[in-house]
Amino acid sequence: MLKLAGTSCNIDCVYCNEKSKQLKYNENLTIEYIKKIFEYNNDKVNILLHGGEPLIIGFEKIKKILQLLRSYQDKLDYIKIQTNGVLLDERYFELFFNEFSDLKIDISISLDGDSYFNYLRVDYNNSDTTKQVEKVFKLAKKYNKKIGVLSVINKRHIKNSDRFISYLSNFKENILFLKFNPLYSSRDELDKDTNITPNEYTSFLKNIYRYWIENYLYKYFVIEPIISYIQVIKGVENRKYCEFKKNEPYKCFKFHTIYPNGDIAPCDTLSINDFKIGNLFQEDIAKQKEKFFKNNQNLNIINELNLKCQICEIKDLCGGGCLAQRKMFINTPLYEEYCIHRKDMFSFIAKELL
């Protein structure tokens, strides 16, 4: 995950966790660290251009990065771009799908539903951004492309799940997948009326599953995490998302986030303040990682979470879930509820598949 713009963004989502990092795009460093990534890795590399908002660095700079990535095409597995969609216009569709069609770029946008659900995704004037993002579906239709949609599930989704999925189904011809991220939070300043609990998320996913099946939407797009539950139960070994990967020490650290200054961290749901691995421009990366795993005291918490899983009856299915979310719930009533949610979902999906 390349945090191209650091935390810079053109909208001001209420629940955003990136604002606190205060990092900005650095073109020279970014070019250099992309080169280092490919020098360091002998295997195929998966690249996710991320932010903040990656497109905020500008059209020409995005083009320059793609030109550089093309020069390493033999070592590239895929390129994905995660954007809020506001800046995604026809120029970018031409760039991604015509000029750089050989890179087979996939795009995902962030959209929480219609304006009723998407109310936390506002600009810096506190104005709704829904219509600005909806235009992307028209472009996808024009270019005959399918795009991913990431939605953060808040309180409004829980009792209105049919309305939510019905809205998204209007764009089913051009949706590749839906990925739902629950709005869990321990931030005191975040309105508690927006947060959901793991049990509420369970209820939401069950309702979504039934709607997806009964309305034959599975013929158009998959839904995460539902499809991962299905794949794990069916014995698929290649688990795509880390929350479903087999339980092993430090699974979050097999995924690398690179910030504009070259800092290296694991999955960005873990704070870089607690889990900074090193920097691409300092000593040998392998040595930095060795020191990190030897000396970082915050890893004790991750180890404790993994140890708890060893006595769980669904450990081989679950894989330990999202360690960042579980870490956030430590010393709260939701700590055990998270595991109950996982067990309930595996049980539910298994029965549905009979």
C-alpha positions, 0 to 999 in steps of 0.5 A: 500500500503506497500512501501517495498523498500521505493523509492529504484528502479533498474531503473531510470524512467524519470517521477518518483515522488518517487525519492525525498522521499529517503526511504530505506527498513527496514526489522525489521520495516516492519515485525513489521508494518505488524503485527500492520496493522492486529492488528489495522484492524478488517475488511478484509485487502487488501495488495499492495506490492509496491515501488520504486521496491518491488522486489529489497529487494530480493527473501528471504525477499519477501518470508519471508513477504509472510510467515508472510502474510499467518499467517494472511490469515483469515484477508486477502482479497487479495495481489497484487504486483506492479513491473516494471517487470525487476526482475520478473523471473521464481523463482518469478513465482514459489514463487507466483503461486506455493508455495504461490498459496493459497494467490491468488496473483495478479501481475501487471507490468509497461510497457508503450508500445514498445520501442518507447513509453517506452523510459522514462523507462530507467535503470541507464545507460539510456538503454531501459528496454522494452525487460527485461519486455516483458519476463514476458509475456512469463512466464505468458504464461508458467504458464497460468497466466494473469497479469495487465499492468500499462502504463503512457501515454505520448505525443507519445501515443496521436497520435499513440494510435492504434500502442500502443494498437496493440502492447499490444494486442500481449499479450492479452491472458495473460493480465488481465487488462490495466490501463492508468495513464496520464503523467500530471506534474507541474514539471518544470524540466520535458520535456514539450514535454512528458507531456499531457493535460487532453484534449489530454488524452480524445482524447487518451481514445476515440481512445483506446475505439474504437480500444478495441471494434472494435477489440473485445479486451474486450473479453480478458482484461478490460481497466481502466479508461474506464471500470470504466466510463462504470460501473459508468454509468451502476450504479455499486456502488462498484467503485474500483478506488478512482478517481471514488468513490462517492464524499465525504470528504477525500476519498483519506484518506480511502486508506493508504500508509505505508512507511519503517519507519512506516509513514502513508499517504493517496494515494501516489499521495498526498505528504507525506510531506503535508499529513503525517497522523502519524506513526504506532510506535507512539501513538494510530493510531486512535488518530493520525488520529483524530489530523491529520484531526483536525490540518492539514492545507493542508486539506483546499485545499482538502475541496475546491476541494470537495466544487467545485464539489457540484455545478457540474451537474455530481458530482454523476457520477464523484465522484470528480476525482483524487484530487491529480491531481486536486490539482496539476492543481490549478492556471494553465490553466489545472484546469478547463480543467481537469473537462471538460475532465471528463464531456467529457468522461462520455458523450462519454461513455454514447452515446457509450453505447446507 
